[in-house]
Amino acid sequence: MRFQLFLSSTLLVFGLTLLSSCKEDKKAIPEDKVVVSFKNEGTLTLKKADSDTIIKTIVIEIADDDYETQTGLMYRTKLETNHGMLFIFPDVQMRSFYMKNTKIPLDIIYINEDLSIVSIQKNAKPMDETSLPSEAPAKYVLEINGGLSDTWQLDVGDKINFSLNNE
């Protein structure tokens, strides 16, 4: 009986040792090795509010589900000047973004259901978790490289229109 108890205890300890050493052997991908590629999913045109003057046309990636809207441009190490990410929400409400795990500075442009810019958060600081709220309810949010809203002279009231590649 003692031998069986000893043998059972030994096997249990051996099995637990194997399990814990297997866990240690599993390596997570280091955060600095995560590569997320841009997906060309459509185009977006920015226009001045008082005319049909086109400011800029860019290629966009779409974020329209929970995972995509929560992840956004996290882990990206670059964003081309003519690229952006358009977040499409099912409803209109006050929005707030932050820069957790986002490695590049961004301009965050809040847009209402009429496709008019309602506010802009300029040069959001990488990796900063400070809340960056809209100043009015928004249905869409456009993220572009930090500083481009000034370079392109975007203003509240300017308009967007967009089309998706699958439409």
MIDOSE-1310 file (N, C-alpha, C; in nm, 2 decimals, decimal comma, always signed):
residues 167
mrfq	+0,08/-0,12/+0,00/+0,00/+0,00/+0,00/+0,09/+0,13/+0,00; +0,19/+0,13/+0,09/+0,28/+0,24/+0,09/+0,35/+0,26/-0,04; +0,39/+0,15/-0,10/+0,46/+0,16/-0,23/+0,36/+0,22/-0,34; +0,24/+0,17/-0,34/+0,14/+0,23/-0,44/+0,12/+0,38/-0,41
lfls	+0,11/+0,42/-0,29/+0,10/+0,56/-0,26/+0,22/+0,64/-0,30; +0,34/+0,58/-0,27/+0,47/+0,64/-0,31/+0,47/+0,65/-0,47; +0,44/+0,55/-0,54/+0,44/+0,55/-0,68/+0,34/+0,65/-0,74; +0,22/+0,65/-0,68/+0,12/+0,75/-0,73/+0,16/+0,89/-0,71
stll	+0,22/+0,92/-0,59/+0,27/+1,05/-0,56/+0,38/+1,09/-0,65; +0,47/+1,00/-0,68/+0,59/+1,02/-0,77/+0,54/+1,05/-0,91; +0,44/+0,97/-0,96/+0,39/+0,99/-1,09/+0,32/+1,13/-1,10; +0,24/+1,17/-0,99/+0,17/+1,29/-0,99/+0,27/+1,41/-1,00
vfgl	+0,38/+1,40/-0,92/+0,48/+1,51/-0,92/+0,55/+1,51/-1,06; +0,58/+1,40/-1,11/+0,65/+1,39/-1,24/+0,55/+1,45/-1,35; +0,43/+1,42/-1,35/+0,33/+1,47/-1,44/+0,31/+1,62/-1,43; +0,31/+1,67/-1,31/+0,29/+1,82/-1,29/+0,42/+1,89/-1,34
tlls	+0,53/+1,83/-1,32/+0,66/+1,89/-1,36/+0,66/+1,89/-1,52; +0,62/+1,79/-1,58/+0,61/+1,79/-1,73/+0,51/+1,90/-1,78; +0,40/+1,91/-1,72/+0,30/+2,01/-1,76/+0,35/+2,15/-1,74; +0,42/+2,17/-1,63/+0,46/+2,31/-1,61/+0,58/+2,34/-1,70
scke	+0,66/+2,24/-1,73/+0,78/+2,27/-1,82/+0,73/+2,29/-1,96; +0,62/+2,22/-2,00/+0,56/+2,24/-2,13/+0,51/+2,39/-2,14; +0,44/+2,44/-2,04/+0,39/+2,57/-2,04/+0,51/+2,67/-2,06; +0,62/+2,65/-1,99/+0,73/+2,74/-2,01/+0,79/+2,74/-2,14
dkka	+0,78/+2,62/-2,21/+0,84/+2,61/-2,35/+0,76/+2,69/-2,45; +0,63/+2,72/-2,42/+0,55/+2,79/-2,52/+0,59/+2,94/-2,52; +0,63/+2,99/-2,63/+0,68/+3,12/-2,64/+0,57/+3,21/-2,71; +0,54/+3,32/-2,64/+0,45/+3,42/-2,70/+0,53/+3,50/-2,80
iped	+0,46/+3,55/-2,91/+0,53/+3,64/-3,00/+0,56/+3,77/-2,93; +0,68/+3,81/-2,93/+0,71/+3,94/-2,86/+0,63/+4,06/-2,93; +0,58/+4,15/-2,85/+0,50/+4,26/-2,91/+0,57/+4,34/-3,02; +0,70/+4,35/-3,01/+0,78/+4,42/-3,11/+0,79/+4,34/-3,24
kvvv	+0,75/+4,22/-3,24/+0,76/+4,13/-3,36/+0,62/+4,12/-3,43; +0,52/+4,17/-3,37/+0,38/+4,16/-3,43/+0,38/+4,25/-3,55; +0,34/+4,19/-3,66/+0,34/+4,27/-3,79/+0,19/+4,27/-3,84; +0,14/+4,39/-3,85/+0,00/+4,40/-3,90/+0,01/+4,48/-4,03
sfkn	-0,04/+4,42/-4,14/-0,03/+4,48/-4,27/-0,16/+4,56/-4,30; -0,14/+4,67/-4,37/-0,25/+4,75/-4,42/-0,34/+4,68/-4,52; -0,47/+4,68/-4,51/-0,56/+4,62/-4,60/-0,63/+4,73/-4,68; -0,62/+4,73/-4,81/-0,68/+4,83/-4,90/-0,83/+4,79/-4,91
egtl	-0,92/+4,86/-4,84/-1,06/+4,82/-4,84/-1,15/+4,92/-4,91; -1,09/+5,03/-4,95/-1,18/+5,14/-5,01/-1,10/+5,27/-5,03; -1,17/+5,37/-5,07/-1,11/+5,50/-5,08/-1,20/+5,60/-5,01; -1,14/+5,71/-4,97/-1,21/+5,82/-4,90/-1,16/+5,95/-4,95
tlkk	-1,26/+6,04/-4,98/-1,22/+6,17/-5,03/-1,27/+6,27/-4,93; -1,17/+6,37/-4,90/-1,20/+6,48/-4,81/-1,23/+6,60/-4,90; -1,33/+6,68/-4,87/-1,37/+6,80/-4,94/-1,39/+6,91/-4,85; -1,37/+7,03/-4,90/-1,39/+7,16/-4,82/-1,54/+7,17/-4,81
adsd	-1,58/+7,23/-4,69/-1,72/+7,24/-4,66/-1,80/+7,33/-4,75; -1,74/+7,44/-4,80/-1,80/+7,55/-4,87/-1,80/+7,53/-5,02; -1,74/+7,42/-5,07/-1,73/+7,39/-5,21/-1,72/+7,24/-5,24; -1,70/+7,21/-5,36/-1,67/+7,07/-5,39/-1,52/+7,05/-5,41
tiik	-1,44/+7,14/-5,36/-1,30/+7,13/-5,38/-1,25/+7,01/-5,30; -1,18/+6,92/-5,37/-1,12/+6,80/-5,31/-0,99/+6,84/-5,24; -0,98/+6,80/-5,12/-0,86/+6,83/-5,04/-0,76/+6,71/-5,06; -0,81/+6,59/-5,05/-0,73/+6,47/-5,06/-0,81/+6,35/-5,08
tivi	-0,76/+6,25/-5,15/-0,82/+6,12/-5,16/-0,72/+6,02/-5,11; -0,77/+5,94/-5,02/-0,68/+5,84/-4,96/-0,74/+5,70/-4,97; -0,65/+5,60/-4,95/-0,69/+5,46/-4,94/-0,72/+5,43/-4,80; -0,83/+5,36/-4,77/-0,87/+5,33/-4,63/-0,88/+5,18/-4,60
eiad	-0,85/+5,15/-4,48/-0,88/+5,02/-4,42/-1,01/+5,05/-4,33; -1,09/+4,95/-4,32/-1,22/+4,97/-4,25/-1,21/+4,89/-4,11; -1,27/+4,95/-4,01/-1,29/+4,89/-3,88/-1,44/+4,90/-3,85; -1,51/+4,79/-3,86/-1,65/+4,80/-3,84/-1,71/+4,69/-3,75
ddye	-1,62/+4,61/-3,68/-1,67/+4,52/-3,59/-1,60/+4,54/-3,45; -1,64/+4,47/-3,35/-1,58/+4,49/-3,22/-1,43/+4,48/-3,21; -1,38/+4,37/-3,27/-1,24/+4,34/-3,27/-1,16/+4,45/-3,34; -1,21/+4,48/-3,46/-1,14/+4,58/-3,54/-1,14/+4,72/-3,48
tqtg	-1,26/+4,76/-3,42/-1,26/+4,89/-3,36/-1,18/+4,90/-3,23; -1,17/+4,79/-3,16/-1,09/+4,79/-3,04/-0,94/+4,79/-3,07; -0,90/+4,73/-3,18/-0,76/+4,71/-3,22/-0,71/+4,83/-3,30; -0,79/+4,88/-3,39/-0,76/+5,00/-3,47/-0,62/+4,98/-3,54
lmyr	-0,54/+5,08/-3,52/-0,40/+5,09/-3,57/-0,29/+5,04/-3,47; -0,34/+4,97/-3,37/-0,24/+4,92/-3,27/-0,13/+4,84/-3,34; -0,01/+4,84/-3,28/+0,10/+4,76/-3,32/+0,16/+4,80/-3,46; +0,10/+4,89/-3,53/+0,15/+4,93/-3,66/+0,28/+5,02/-3,64
tkle	+0,38/+5,00/-3,72/+0,50/+5,08/-3,71/+0,50/+5,20/-3,81; +0,41/+5,19/-3,91/+0,40/+5,30/-4,00/+0,26/+5,30/-4,07; +0,23/+5,42/-4,12/+0,11/+5,43/-4,20/+0,15/+5,53/-4,31; +0,12/+5,49/-4,43/+0,16/+5,57/-4,55/+0,08/+5,70/-4,55
tnhg	+0,13/+5,80/-4,60/+0,06/+5,93/-4,61/-0,07/+5,93/-4,67; -0,09/+5,84/-4,77/-0,21/+5,83/-4,85/-0,30/+5,72/-4,79; -0,28/+5,68/-4,67/-0,36/+5,57/-4,61/-0,43/+5,62/-4,48; -0,54/+5,56/-4,45/-0,61/+5,59/-4,32/-0,69/+5,47/-4,28
mlfi	-0,74/+5,48/-4,16/-0,84/+5,38/-4,11/-0,97/+5,45/-4,08; -1,08/+5,40/-4,14/-1,21/+5,45/-4,11/-1,29/+5,36/-4,03; -1,33/+5,41/-3,91/-1,41/+5,33/-3,81/-1,56/+5,36/-3,85; -1,64/+5,26/-3,87/-1,78/+5,28/-3,90/-1,86/+5,22/-3,78
fpdv	-1,93/+5,30/-3,71/-2,01/+5,26/-3,60/-2,16/+5,24/-3,64; -2,23/+5,16/-3,57/-2,37/+5,14/-3,60/-2,47/+5,25/-3,56; -2,41/+5,34/-3,47/-2,50/+5,44/-3,41/-2,42/+5,57/-3,40; -2,49/+5,68/-3,37/-2,43/+5,81/-3,35/-2,42/+5,84/-3,20
qmrs	-2,30/+5,87/-3,15/-2,29/+5,91/-3,01/-2,15/+5,98/-2,99; -2,14/+6,03/-2,87/-2,01/+6,08/-2,84/-1,91/+5,97/-2,84; -1,79/+5,99/-2,90/-1,69/+5,89/-2,91/-1,56/+5,94/-2,84; -1,48/+5,84/-2,80/-1,35/+5,87/-2,74/-1,25/+5,76/-2,77
fymk	-1,14/+5,80/-2,82/-1,03/+5,71/-2,86/-0,91/+5,73/-2,77; -0,82/+5,64/-2,76/-0,69/+5,66/-2,69/-0,59/+5,58/-2,77; -0,46/+5,59/-2,73/-0,35/+5,55/-2,81/-0,28/+5,42/-2,76; -0,35/+5,35/-2,68/-0,29/+5,23/-2,62/-0,23/+5,14/-2,73
ntki	-0,11/+5,10/-2,71/-0,04/+5,01/-2,81/-0,03/+5,06/-2,95; -0,05/+5,19/-2,97/-0,04/+5,26/-3,10/+0,09/+5,33/-3,10; +0,18/+5,28/-3,20/+0,32/+5,32/-3,20/+0,34/+5,45/-3,29; +0,24/+5,50/-3,36/+0,27/+5,61/-3,45/+0,17/+5,72/-3,41
pldi	+0,21/+5,85/-3,42/+0,12/+5,96/-3,39/+0,01/+5,97/-3,49; -0,11/+6,00/-3,44/-0,22/+6,01/-3,53/-0,30/+6,13/-3,51; -0,37/+6,17/-3,62/-0,48/+6,27/-3,61/-0,61/+6,19/-3,61; -0,70/+6,22/-3,51/-0,82/+6,14/-3,50/-0,94/+6,24/-3,54
iyin	-1,01/+6,20/-3,64/-1,11/+6,29/-3,70/-1,25/+6,23/-3,68; -1,33/+6,30/-3,60/-1,46/+6,26/-3,57/-1,56/+6,31/-3,67; -1,65/+6,23/-3,72/-1,74/+6,26/-3,84/-1,88/+6,22/-3,80; -1,98/+6,31/-3,83/-2,12/+6,28/-3,80/-2,18/+6,20/-3,91
edls	-2,31/+6,17/-3,89/-2,39/+6,08/-3,99/-2,41/+6,15/-4,12; -2,39/+6,29/-4,13/-2,40/+6,36/-4,25/-2,27/+6,37/-4,32; -2,17/+6,30/-4,27/-2,03/+6,29/-4,33/-1,96/+6,42/-4,32; -1,99/+6,50/-4,21/-1,92/+6,63/-4,19/-1,83/+6,61/-4,07
ivsi	-1,71/+6,66/-4,07/-1,62/+6,66/-3,96/-1,67/+6,74/-3,85; -1,68/+6,68/-3,73/-1,73/+6,75/-3,61/-1,62/+6,79/-3,51; -1,51/+6,72/-3,51/-1,40/+6,76/-3,43/-1,27/+6,68/-3,47; -1,16/+6,73/-3,43/-1,03/+6,67/-3,47/-0,94/+6,67/-3,35
qkna	-0,88/+6,56/-3,31/-0,78/+6,55/-3,21/-0,65/+6,53/-3,29; -0,56/+6,63/-3,27/-0,44/+6,64/-3,35/-0,32/+6,58/-3,28; -0,24/+6,52/-3,36/-0,11/+6,46/-3,31/-0,12/+6,39/-3,18; -0,21/+6,29/-3,18/-0,23/+6,20/-3,06/-0,09/+6,13/-3,03
kpmd	-0,05/+6,13/-2,91/+0,08/+6,08/-2,87/+0,08/+5,93/-2,86; +0,18/+5,87/-2,93/+0,19/+5,72/-2,93/+0,19/+5,66/-2,79; +0,12/+5,55/-2,77/+0,12/+5,47/-2,64/+0,05/+5,54/-2,53; -0,01/+5,66/-2,55/-0,07/+5,73/-2,44/-0,22/+5,69/-2,42
etsl	-0,25/+5,66/-2,30/-0,39/+5,61/-2,27/-0,49/+5,72/-2,23; -0,45/+5,84/-2,25/-0,54/+5,96/-2,22/-0,65/+5,96/-2,32; -0,77/+5,98/-2,26/-0,89/+5,98/-2,35/-0,89/+6,10/-2,44; -0,93/+6,08/-2,57/-0,93/+6,18/-2,67/-1,07/+6,19/-2,73
psea	-1,16/+6,26/-2,66/-1,30/+6,26/-2,70/-1,34/+6,35/-2,82; -1,45/+6,31/-2,88/-1,51/+6,40/-2,98/-1,58/+6,52/-2,91; -1,60/+6,62/-2,99/-1,67/+6,74/-2,93/-1,81/+6,74/-2,97; -1,85/+6,64/-3,05/-2,00/+6,63/-3,09/-2,02/+6,48/-3,12
paky	-2,14/+6,44/-3,12/-2,17/+6,30/-3,16/-2,11/+6,26/-3,30; -2,06/+6,14/-3,31/-2,00/+6,09/-3,43/-2,05/+5,95/-3,47; -2,06/+5,92/-3,59/-2,08/+5,79/-3,64/-1,96/+5,73/-3,70; -1,87/+5,81/-3,75/-1,74/+5,77/-3,82/-1,62/+5,83/-3,75
vlei	-1,51/+5,76/-3,75/-1,39/+5,82/-3,71/-1,28/+5,78/-3,81; -1,20/+5,88/-3,85/-1,09/+5,86/-3,94/-0,96/+5,88/-3,87; -0,87/+5,79/-3,88/-0,74/+5,80/-3,83/-0,64/+5,82/-3,94; -0,56/+5,92/-3,94/-0,45/+5,94/-4,04/-0,32/+5,98/-3,96
nggl	-0,21/+5,99/-4,03/-0,09/+6,02/-3,97/-0,10/+6,16/-3,90; -0,03/+6,16/-3,78/-0,03/+6,29/-3,70/+0,02/+6,40/-3,78; -0,05/+6,52/-3,78/+0,00/+6,64/-3,85/-0,06/+6,66/-3,99; -0,12/+6,55/-4,04/-0,18/+6,56/-4,18/-0,30/+6,65/-4,18
sdtw	-0,38/+6,65/-4,07/-0,50/+6,74/-4,07/-0,46/+6,89/-4,09; -0,34/+6,92/-4,03/-0,29/+7,06/-4,05/-0,23/+7,08/-4,19; -0,16/+6,98/-4,24/-0,10/+6,99/-4,37/-0,21/+7,00/-4,48; -0,31/+6,92/-4,46/-0,42/+6,93/-4,56/-0,52/+7,04/-4,53
qldv	-0,50/+7,11/-4,42/-0,59/+7,22/-4,38/-0,73/+7,18/-4,36; -0,75/+7,07/-4,29/-0,89/+7,02/-4,26/-0,95/+7,10/-4,15; -1,08/+7,13/-4,16/-1,15/+7,21/-4,06/-1,28/+7,14/-4,03; -1,33/+7,17/-3,91/-1,46/+7,12/-3,87/-1,56/+7,18/-3,98
gdki	-1,65/+7,09/-4,02/-1,74/+7,13/-4,13/-1,70/+7,07/-4,26; -1,57/+7,04/-4,28/-1,53/+6,98/-4,41/-1,60/+6,84/-4,42; -1,61/+6,79/-4,54/-1,69/+6,67/-4,56/-1,60/+6,55/-4,61; -1,66/+6,43/-4,59/-1,59/+6,31/-4,65/-1,70/+6,24/-4,74
nfsl	-1,65/+6,16/-4,83/-1,73/+6,05/-4,89/-1,64/+5,94/-4,91; -1,69/+5,82/-4,91/-1,61/+5,70/-4,92/-1,68/+5,59/-5,00; -1,60/+5,50/-5,06/-1,66/+5,39/-5,12/-1,57/+5,27/-5,09; -1,63/+5,15/-5,07/-1,57/+5,03/-5,03/-1,54/+4,95/-5,16
nne	-1,43/+4,88/-5,15/-1,39/+4,80/-5,27/-1,50/+4,69/-5,31; -1,57/+4,64/-5,21/-1,67/+4,54/-5,24/-1,81/+4,59/-5,28; -1,82/+4,72/-5,30/-1,95/+4,78/-5,34/-1,96/+4,80/-5,49
